[in-house]
Amino acid sequence: MNQLSCIIFLADTLEPGKGDNAESQHLRQLSKENLFQAVWLICDYTIKHLLGTNCLIHPKIILTRNWFLKKAKKPEDEQKMKQQ
């Protein structure tokens, strides 16, 4: 997913009309700092919500979450390797 796709995904989820709780505020701030981490956390929150409401979960949300988790963690891993 390219940067524009991430922004559209985040905008759909984080638009002000969808709520203004602490979780949304945190995600809005995070989306300004790290797009990959913000998408990953939105997927996490979506999965938790679906589990809590006994809804079916499409496999693509799991794949999307895992892909963004890897992308969000990659810069940290590269920094650790450089320090060693």
C-alpha positions in Angstrom: 0.0 0.0 0.0 1.5 3.3 -1.0 1.5 6.5 1.1 -1.6 7.9 -0.6 -3.5 4.7 0.1 -2.5 4.8 3.7 -3.7 8.4 4.0 -7.1 7.6 2.5 -7.5 4.5 4.7 -6.6 6.6 7.8 -8.9 9.5 6.7 -11.8 7.2 6.4 -11.3 5.9 9.9 -10.2 9.0 11.7 -12.6 11.6 10.3 -13.9 13.8 13.1 -17.5 12.7 12.5 -16.6 9.2 13.6 -15.9 10.1 17.2 -13.5 12.1 19.3 -12.4 9.7 22.1 -8.9 9.3 23.5 -8.2 6.4 21.1 -9.1 8.4 18.1 -7.0 11.4 19.2 -4.0 9.1 19.8 -4.4 7.6 16.3 -4.8 11.0 14.7 -1.5 12.2 16.3 0.2 8.9 15.4 -0.9 9.2 11.8 1.1 12.4 11.5 4.2 10.6 12.8 4.1 7.1 11.4 1.5 6.0 8.7 2.4 2.4 8.9 2.0 2.2 12.7 -1.3 4.1 12.5 -2.7 1.7 10.0 -1.5 -1.3 12.0 -3.1 0.0 15.2 -6.4 0.8 13.4 -6.4 -2.8 12.1 -5.8 -4.0 15.7 -8.7 -1.9 17.1 -11.0 -3.1 14.3 -10.1 -6.8 15.0 -10.7 -6.3 18.8 -14.0 -4.6 18.1 -15.1 -7.5 15.7 -14.1 -10.1 18.3 -16.0 -8.3 21.0 -19.2 -8.2 18.9 -18.9 -11.8 17.6 -18.7 -10.8 14.0 -16.9 -12.6 11.2 -13.4 -11.3 10.4 -12.3 -11.2 6.8 -8.8 -12.8 6.4 -7.6 -9.6 4.5 -7.8 -7.6 7.7 -5.4 -10.0 9.4 -3.1 -10.0 6.4 -3.2 -6.2 6.3 -2.5 -5.9 10.0 0.4 -8.2 9.8 1.9 -6.5 6.7 1.7 -3.1 8.4 3.1 -4.5 11.7 6.2 -5.7 9.8 6.6 -2.4 8.0 6.1 -0.4 11.3 8.7 -2.5 13.1 11.3 -2.5 10.3 12.8 0.9 11.0 13.3 0.0 14.7 15.0 -3.3 13.7 17.3 -1.5 11.3 18.3 1.0 14.0 19.1 -1.8 16.4 21.3 -3.5 13.8 23.2 -0.3 13.2 23.8 0.2 16.9 25.3 -3.3 17.3 
